[in-house]
């Protein structure tokens, strides 16, 4: 079968749904050590991009990997490039810079019918809106 049927496409879309967005601050809440022996757990950074087919995110400054680059043109230099590797989306959580801890995001419908993104503050037990 060449293409996907509609049920597969819907199921795939539901698996990718997340409340996180590009640019959100996140903290790595799970995951072992990297090959170099550095611990990822507890580190924070901003989301640079999503890799939807593999349910992964690339976080700024985390999980740095080295890639060897060949010169493709005469004026381009070859060498070893260091860039961010991906982390599975289940291992990151939104990081509240005010509370200095990770929090679970929620969607709340306001009285005027708008949907807003936010979280329940664990100390005050009140909903705090993110997008104003």
N, CA and C of each residue as an Amber inpcrd file, in Angstrom:
protein
   396
   0.8340000  -1.1770000   0.0000000   0.0000000   0.0000000   0.0000000
   0.8800000   1.2410000   0.0000000   0.7040000   2.1130000  -0.9600000
   1.6010000   3.2550000  -1.1450000   1.3700000   4.3530000  -0.1160000
   0.1210000   4.7610000   0.1030000  -0.1660000   5.8720000   1.0110000
  -0.7850000   5.4070000   2.3130000  -0.9440000   6.3470000   3.2230000
  -1.5740000   6.0380000   4.5010000  -3.0720000   6.2710000   4.3910000
  -3.8310000   5.4450000   5.0890000  -5.2560000   5.7190000   5.1090000
  -5.5440000   6.7630000   6.1820000  -6.7600000   7.2520000   6.2340000
  -7.0840000   8.3670000   7.1230000  -6.9750000   7.9870000   8.6040000
  -7.2660000   6.7390000   8.9660000  -7.1640000   6.3290000  10.3660000
  -5.7130000   6.3690000  10.8460000  -4.7910000   5.9340000   9.9910000
  -3.3770000   5.9790000  10.3530000  -2.9050000   7.4170000  10.5040000
  -3.3500000   8.2950000   9.6170000  -2.9420000   9.7020000   9.6730000
  -3.4680000  10.3670000  10.9440000  -4.7040000  10.0610000  11.3220000
  -5.2840000  10.6330000  12.5440000  -4.5480000  10.1100000  13.7700000
  -4.2620000   8.8220000  13.8060000  -3.5460000   8.2460000  14.9410000
  -2.1440000   8.8380000  15.0500000  -1.4930000   9.0500000  13.9260000
  -0.1500000   9.6250000  13.9380000  -0.1920000  11.0620000  14.4430000
  -1.2070000  11.8240000  14.0340000  -1.3340000  13.2120000  14.4680000
  -1.5750000  13.2830000  15.9710000  -2.4000000  12.3880000  16.5150000
  -2.6840000  12.3890000  17.9520000  -1.4320000  12.0760000  18.7560000
  -0.5800000  11.1990000  18.2400000   0.6520000  10.8760000  18.9400000
   1.5830000  12.0740000  19.0070000   1.5010000  12.9680000  18.0270000
   2.4010000  14.1060000  17.9750000   1.8770000  15.3140000  18.7340000
   0.6210000  15.2900000  19.1600000   0.0700000  16.4450000  19.8480000
   0.8250000  16.7010000  21.1330000   1.2390000  17.9270000  21.3200000
   1.9260000  18.3280000  22.5200000   1.5710000  19.7790000  22.8060000
   1.6650000  20.1590000  24.0310000   1.3820000  21.5410000  24.3920000
   2.6380000  22.3990000  24.3090000   3.7720000  21.7600000  24.0830000
   5.0220000  22.4990000  23.9490000   5.0870000  23.1680000  22.5810000
   5.8030000  24.2850000  22.5220000   5.9840000  24.9990000  21.2680000
   7.4460000  25.3580000  21.0840000   7.7950000  25.6950000  19.8770000
   9.1520000  26.1130000  19.5650000   9.4790000  27.3690000  20.3780000
  10.6260000  27.3730000  21.0240000  11.0390000  28.5210000  21.8270000
  10.7070000  28.3920000  23.3030000   9.9270000  27.3790000  23.6890000
   9.5850000  27.1860000  25.0960000  10.7970000  26.7260000  25.8890000
  10.9570000  27.2170000  27.1220000  12.0230000  26.6820000  27.9730000
  11.6120000  25.3170000  28.5110000  12.5010000  24.3450000  28.4220000
  12.2030000  22.9990000  28.9080000  13.3520000  22.4980000  29.7770000
  13.0270000  21.5190000  30.6320000  14.0330000  20.8540000  31.4520000
  13.9850000  19.3730000  31.1280000  15.1470000  18.7440000  31.0570000
  15.2110000  17.3040000  30.8390000  14.8990000  16.6390000  32.1760000
  13.8100000  15.8500000  32.2190000  13.3830000  15.2350000  33.4750000
  13.7570000  13.7680000  33.5630000  14.1950000  13.1790000  32.4520000
  14.5700000  11.7610000  32.4460000  15.5920000  11.5450000  31.3640000
  16.2710000  10.4450000  31.4520000  17.2560000  10.1160000  30.4370000
  18.5980000   9.8670000  31.0870000  19.3190000   8.9350000  30.5300000
  20.5940000   8.5510000  31.1100000  21.7160000   9.4750000  30.7210000
  22.9040000   8.9870000  30.9060000  24.0930000   9.7370000  30.5640000
  24.3350000   9.6650000  29.0680000  25.0410000  10.6580000  28.5500000
  25.4090000  10.6360000  27.1470000  26.6270000   9.7340000  26.9800000
  27.0520000   9.5290000  25.7610000  28.2160000   8.6760000  25.5040000
  29.4800000   9.2520000  26.1350000  29.5190000  10.5640000  26.2950000
  30.6990000  11.2120000  26.8600000  30.6610000  11.2320000  28.3870000
  29.6070000  10.6740000  28.9970000  29.5310000  10.6200000  30.4470000
  28.8710000  11.8300000  31.0770000  28.3140000  12.7270000  30.2600000
  27.6350000  13.9090000  30.8100000  26.1880000  13.5690000  31.0980000
  25.6800000  14.0540000  32.1940000  24.2920000  13.8140000  32.5920000
  23.3930000  14.8660000  31.9510000  22.3020000  14.4390000  31.3250000
  21.3450000  15.3650000  30.7270000  20.2690000  15.7820000  31.7210000
  19.9190000  14.9020000  32.6370000  18.8130000  15.1460000  33.5560000
  19.0770000  16.4010000  34.3860000  18.0770000  17.2900000  34.4270000
  18.1830000  18.5190000  35.1990000  18.6790000  19.7140000  34.4110000
  19.0970000  19.5140000  33.1640000  19.5690000  20.6290000  32.3470000
  18.3940000  21.3040000  31.6480000  18.5270000  22.6060000  31.4000000
  17.4520000  23.3670000  30.7740000  17.9340000  24.0130000  29.4870000
  16.9810000  24.3590000  28.6310000  17.2630000  25.0520000  27.3780000
  15.9620000  25.3260000  26.6470000  16.0450000  26.0280000  25.5200000
  14.8680000  26.3450000  24.7240000  14.7430000  25.3680000  23.5590000
  13.5060000  25.0750000  23.1720000  13.2480000  24.1700000  22.0550000
  13.6020000  24.8790000  20.7530000  14.4790000  24.2620000  19.9630000
  14.8490000  24.8140000  18.6600000  13.9390000  24.3000000  17.5600000
  13.6560000  22.9850000  17.5760000  12.7740000  22.4110000  16.5530000
  12.2530000  21.0480000  17.0050000  11.1990000  20.6050000  16.3350000
  10.5870000  19.3120000  16.5820000  10.9490000  18.3640000  15.4520000
  11.1000000  17.0770000  15.7690000  11.2680000  16.0310000  14.7670000
  10.0440000  15.1270000  14.9210000   8.9480000  15.4400000  14.2060000
   7.6760000  14.7660000  14.4700000   7.6430000  13.2830000  14.1550000
   8.3600000  12.8220000  13.1350000   8.2890000  11.4050000  12.7790000
   8.8690000  10.5250000  13.8730000   9.7920000  11.0490000  14.6570000
  10.4370000  10.2530000  15.6920000  10.0440000  10.6960000  17.0990000
   9.1010000  11.6500000  17.2420000   8.6450000  12.1730000  18.5420000
   9.8110000  12.7130000  19.3670000  10.6420000  13.5310000  18.7320000
  11.8180000  14.0680000  19.4120000  11.8690000  15.5810000  19.2620000
  12.6140000  16.2270000  20.1660000  12.8310000  17.6670000  20.1000000
  14.3260000  17.9380000  20.1670000  14.7320000  19.0540000  19.5770000
  16.1130000  19.5080000  19.6630000  16.1120000  20.6940000  20.6100000
  16.8990000  20.5870000  21.6900000  16.9380000  21.6150000  22.7200000
  18.2830000  22.3260000  22.6330000  18.2240000  23.6430000  22.7180000
  19.4110000  24.4880000  22.5870000  20.4640000  24.1550000  23.6490000
  21.6590000  23.8200000  23.2090000  22.7850000  23.5820000  24.1090000
  22.8050000  22.2380000  24.8070000  21.8780000  21.3400000  24.4930000
  21.8170000  20.0320000  25.1530000  22.1640000  18.9140000  24.1800000
  22.7240000  17.8370000  24.7150000  23.0110000  16.6270000  23.9500000
  23.8620000  16.9280000  22.7190000  24.9530000  17.6380000  22.9390000
  25.8320000  18.0470000  21.8380000  26.5130000  16.8210000  21.2160000
  26.4820000  16.7500000  19.8840000  27.1110000  15.6560000  19.1470000
  28.0570000  16.2480000  18.1060000  29.0510000  15.4680000  17.7030000
  30.0040000  15.9220000  16.6960000  29.7240000  15.2070000  15.3860000
  29.7480000  15.9710000  14.3080000  29.5170000  15.4280000  12.9820000
  30.6740000  15.8500000  12.0810000  31.1370000  14.9330000  11.2540000
  32.2150000  15.2220000  10.3220000  31.6160000  15.7460000   9.0290000
  32.1090000  16.8880000   8.5730000  31.5650000  17.5310000   7.3760000
  32.6170000  17.5640000   6.2810000  32.2220000  17.1440000   5.1100000
  33.0990000  17.1440000   3.9490000  32.9100000  18.4640000   3.2090000
  33.9730000  18.9900000   2.6370000  33.8760000  20.2110000   1.8310000
  33.1750000  19.8550000   0.5240000  32.0540000  20.5070000   0.2430000
  31.3070000  20.2050000  -0.9770000  31.6380000  21.1690000  -2.0980000
  32.1490000  22.3520000  -1.7540000  32.5440000  23.3350000  -2.7570000
  33.9860000  23.7510000  -2.4790000  34.5610000  24.4300000  -3.4230000
  35.9590000  24.8460000  -3.2770000  36.1520000  25.8250000  -2.1200000
  35.1880000  26.7380000  -1.9160000  35.3550000  27.7640000  -0.8840000
  34.8060000  27.3330000   0.4790000  34.3380000  26.1050000   0.5950000
  33.7620000  25.6100000   1.8470000  34.7950000  24.7420000   2.5660000
  34.9050000  24.9300000   3.8850000  35.9050000  24.1820000   4.6450000
  35.3080000  22.8970000   5.2060000  36.1520000  21.8710000   5.2720000
  35.7430000  20.6150000   5.8940000  36.1330000  20.6750000   7.3640000
  35.5350000  19.8070000   8.1760000  35.9170000  19.7840000   9.5830000
  34.8920000  19.0660000  10.4260000  35.0970000  19.1520000  11.7380000
  34.1950000  18.5280000  12.6950000  33.2820000  19.6140000  13.2400000
  31.9810000  19.4060000  13.0840000  30.9820000  20.3780000  13.5280000
  30.2890000  19.8270000  14.7660000  30.1140000  20.6850000  15.7670000
  29.3980000  20.2830000  16.9740000  28.0110000  20.9090000  16.9260000
  26.9650000  20.0710000  17.0710000  25.5940000  20.5740000  17.0280000
  24.7400000  19.8220000  18.0280000  23.5140000  20.3250000  18.2360000
  22.6080000  19.7180000  19.2030000  22.0050000  18.4320000  18.6440000
  21.9720000  17.4050000  19.4750000  21.2820000  16.1740000  19.1380000
  19.8590000  16.2460000  19.6660000  19.0530000  15.2720000  19.3140000
  17.6530000  15.2990000  19.7420000  17.4590000  14.5330000  21.0500000
  16.3480000  14.8620000  21.7310000  15.9390000  14.2150000  22.9710000
  14.4920000  13.8010000  22.7840000  14.0950000  12.6420000  23.2970000
  12.7100000  12.2140000  23.1500000  11.7980000  13.1730000  23.9040000
  10.6440000  13.4600000  23.3080000   9.7410000  14.4730000  23.8540000
   9.1900000  14.0880000  25.2320000   9.1450000  12.7880000  25.5220000
   8.6440000  12.3560000  26.8270000   9.6460000  12.6450000  27.9430000
  10.8860000  12.9510000  27.5840000  11.9150000  13.2130000  28.5810000
  12.0910000  14.6870000  28.9030000  11.2930000  15.5680000  28.2790000
  11.3800000  16.9930000  28.5820000  10.0460000  17.4880000  29.1180000
  10.1210000  18.5670000  29.9120000   8.9320000  19.1450000  30.5240000
   9.1130000  20.6590000  30.5440000   8.0060000  21.3910000  30.3910000
   8.0630000  22.8570000  30.3990000   8.7010000  23.3330000  31.7010000
   9.6230000  24.2950000  31.6020000  10.3520000  24.8060000  32.7650000
   9.8730000  26.2200000  33.0630000   9.3020000  26.4100000  34.2570000
   8.8620000  27.7310000  34.6830000  10.0470000  28.4550000  35.3030000
  10.4640000  29.5510000  34.6680000  11.6100000  30.2910000  35.1730000
  11.2720000  31.0470000  36.4560000   9.9840000  31.3760000  36.6720000
   9.5730000  32.0430000  37.9130000   9.6810000  31.0890000  39.1000000
   9.2000000  29.8510000  38.9060000   9.2050000  28.8640000  39.9960000
  10.5250000  28.1030000  40.0970000  11.3390000  28.1680000  39.0410000
  12.6120000  27.4330000  38.9690000  12.3990000  25.9280000  39.0770000
  11.3550000  25.4350000  38.3770000  11.0580000  24.0020000  38.3710000
  10.1940000  23.6560000  37.1670000  10.1920000  22.3750000  36.7590000
   9.3310000  21.9770000  35.6420000   7.8710000  21.8720000  36.0910000
   6.9650000  22.2330000  35.1870000   5.5240000  22.1660000  35.4740000
   4.8120000  21.5230000  34.2940000   3.6400000  20.9540000  34.5460000
   2.8420000  20.3180000  33.4980000   1.9130000  21.3600000  32.8790000
   1.9460000  21.4780000  31.5600000   1.1120000  22.4480000  30.8640000
  -0.3150000  21.9430000  30.7350000  -1.2510000  22.8860000  30.7520000
  -2.6740000  22.5910000  30.6000000  -3.2800000  23.6120000  29.6450000
  -4.4140000  23.2440000  29.0490000  -5.1840000  24.1540000  28.2120000
  -6.4690000  24.4660000  28.9750000  -6.7660000  25.7560000  29.1190000
  -7.9750000  26.1570000  29.8510000  -8.8040000  27.0570000  28.9480000
 -10.1180000  26.8610000  28.9960000 -11.0310000  27.7040000  28.2330000
 -11.5070000  28.8380000  29.1450000 -11.2990000  30.0810000  28.6840000
 -11.7120000  31.2470000  29.4600000 -13.2100000  31.4870000  29.3090000
 -13.7300000  32.4230000  30.0990000 -15.1600000  32.7300000  30.0630000
 -15.6090000  33.2660000  28.7130000 -14.7080000  33.9770000  28.0040000
 -15.0790000  34.5150000  26.6970000 -14.9190000  33.4980000  25.5690000
 -14.5430000  32.2510000  25.9050000 -14.4640000  31.1770000  24.9200000
 -13.0760000  30.9140000  24.3710000 -12.1070000  31.7630000  24.6870000
 -10.7490000  31.5590000  24.1890000 -10.0630000  30.4300000  24.9450000
  -9.1800000  29.6960000  24.2350000  -8.3500000  28.6720000  24.8640000
  -6.9860000  29.2850000  25.1460000  -6.4970000  29.0910000  26.3740000
  -5.1780000  29.6150000  26.7280000  -4.3300000  28.4950000  27.3030000
  -3.0400000  28.6490000  27.1390000  -2.0750000  27.6750000  27.6220000
  -1.5240000  28.1810000  28.9430000  -1.3280000  27.2770000  29.8880000
  -0.7860000  27.6690000  31.1840000  -0.5130000  26.4500000  32.0380000
  -0.3450000  26.6880000  33.3330000  -0.0750000  25.6070000  34.2690000
  -0.6610000  25.9590000  35.6260000  -0.8760000  24.9350000  36.4440000
  -1.3540000  25.1370000  37.8030000  -0.1210000  25.2880000  38.6880000
  -0.0220000  26.4400000  39.3570000   1.1030000  26.6890000  40.2540000
   1.0080000  25.7210000  41.4250000   2.0330000  24.8990000  41.6700000
   1.9490000  23.9020000  42.7350000   1.8780000  24.4990000  44.1370000
   2.3490000  25.7270000  44.2970000   2.3320000  26.3510000  45.6200000
   0.9840000  27.0030000  45.9250000   0.4270000  27.7550000  44.9560000
  -0.8290000  28.4650000  45.1900000  -2.0500000  27.7010000  44.6930000
  -1.8470000  26.6380000  43.9000000  -2.9260000  25.8260000  43.3050000
  -3.8290000  26.6490000  42.3880000  -3.2880000  27.7340000  41.8020000
  -4.0480000  28.5640000  40.8760000  -3.4550000  28.4470000  39.4820000
  -4.3310000  28.5720000  38.4740000  -3.9260000  28.4860000  37.0760000
  -3.1760000  29.7590000  36.6880000  -1.9870000  29.6070000  36.1190000
  -1.2080000  30.7460000  35.6330000  -1.1280000  30.6600000  34.1150000
  -1.5570000  31.7240000  33.4710000  -1.6300000  31.7670000  32.0200000
  -0.2630000  32.1040000  31.4300000   0.1220000  31.3980000  30.3540000
   1.4050000  31.6540000  29.6980000   1.2710000  32.6850000  28.5810000
   0.3780000  32.4400000  27.6460000   0.2290000  33.3100000  26.4640000
  -0.7850000  34.3880000  26.7610000  -0.3250000  35.6180000  26.7830000
  -1.2320000  36.7240000  27.1010000  -1.7160000  37.3900000  25.8380000
